[in-house]
Amino acid sequence: MCPARVFKLVLLRVSEIRKMDKKDTRVVLKPEFQRELFTKLLKTYARMKLAKLIGISSAMLYHYKNLRVRNISLATLERGAMLLEIEMNKIEGYILNTYSFKESVQDIMKEGSAKRHQLLKDFRNEIPKISEIASNGQLDVEKWFLAYKKLIDFGARQFTKIREKGNRLLLEYTNFANGKQKAFKTVLPRKIEVDRDFLYFFGLWLGDKAGGGRIGVVNKEPKINFETSKLLQKYRQTPFFELYVDRNVEIPKTIKVDKITKKGLTGWAISVYSVNSIFKRFFEYLEANLDEFLNLMPNKAVVFAGLFDAEGNILLEDKCFRWACKDKVKIEIYKKHLFEMGLYRRFDGGNLVGYDLNKFRSLVFPHLRHPKKINACNLLFFKQGNLEDRFMRILEFIQARPGQTNREVAKALKRAKRSSQLKFLEYLDLIKMTDYPKRMFITEKGLASLSQGGKDI
């Protein structure tokens, strides 16, 4: 069949034909003329010799003669006419159609691409909604995967075996890696319990996810690295520890990892992950439907606890808590759900800020696992814990120079927010303020804290 795209269909003049790209232009002849032309050629010349003279394979000669192939290159037609001493102007009336081979290939590719895009769109529409995989406190990962598989089970990647073993899906597939086709194996949990562990891990992943085809978390805190490893194992993954460190930074001797990668970054961080792009795609599926997911979760505060351990902080001076976020879509989703829980007051351009300490203490604090953030909460809620360095320096100064005013302390230490920091030390009962303008004096509790290096106040 000839494509619809043509230069101009019938009765082309010789002058027009000569302007065409002979190799690229395909010609469709009247069937009876094509049969007669190649019959005469095969009678006049031996098949192998004729093939060389015309510049095509010997088998193709019979395809042309028997009309199995209905398009001929303009170069082939001209050579055949020359061999039979037929002038091209006498062939004009026998040309039904001409078209560009390159353009026809492009048209076919465009049509194929359009069909492929439509097919992929249909497959995406088959991906279940979160509500369709969430039931009885579980997420049906297997149901999601069987729909998602259609999007990736073609081309370079081909699944060769899928087996069930308990609550595991054992997947085997081939894919190209470093230019060679290789066999891979991976594991998915068939169902996931939507418990505190999973909700926390999902929140932690939202804030500090590992890149590439890895499911895991990047963080400095050893406790969070340990929690990530433990949770990956819970979901049948094998954790791998990789240290990312600046080329000019000395690697801490206490750190034990499987791999060290030196990069041009500030400081260092540890990525704890499993190489499993399919499992990561499941998390990305939840992320893409985050609002629906959070709406279905009765204990969504645990997600925000994990997110807080990744991207949150407590500003002790202002007695507020903040989730850092730069993603505009997520900001709106987080606002909505934090507001519903009474945990959102304002957005300061980079953080979602809340001030209701009672709400935070009851909903988020019980699920935190980051020791430094737990310590900050203990200081704020219970007036106990380890004092941070910036507060220790003020306490040491007041002990050495009792009776200083707020202005004098700020001037001597050259620090901003000195007033709010002094008020927090007073709140902790580590200093007391007397007279006006208020003068600072260390308390017995403050002296005890200094003697212990600020620990266990």
Beta strands, then each sheet from edge to edge (+ up, - down):
strand 1: 25-29
strand 2: 72-73
strand 3: 95-100
strand 4: 134-135
strand 5: 138-140
strand 6: 158-165
strand 7: 168-177
strand 8: 180-189
strand 9: 191-193
strand 10: 214-219
strand 11: 240-246
strand 12: 259-263
strand 13: 268-275
strand 14: 312-315
strand 15: 320-324
strand 16: 346-347
strand 17: 351-354
strand 18: 404-405
strand 19: 431-434
strand 20: 439-442
sheet 1: 2+ 1- 3+
sheet 2: 4+ 5- 9+
sheet 3: 6+ 7- 8+
sheet 4: 10+ 13- 11+ 12+
sheet 5: 14+ 15- 17+ 16-
sheet 6: 18+ 20- 19+
end
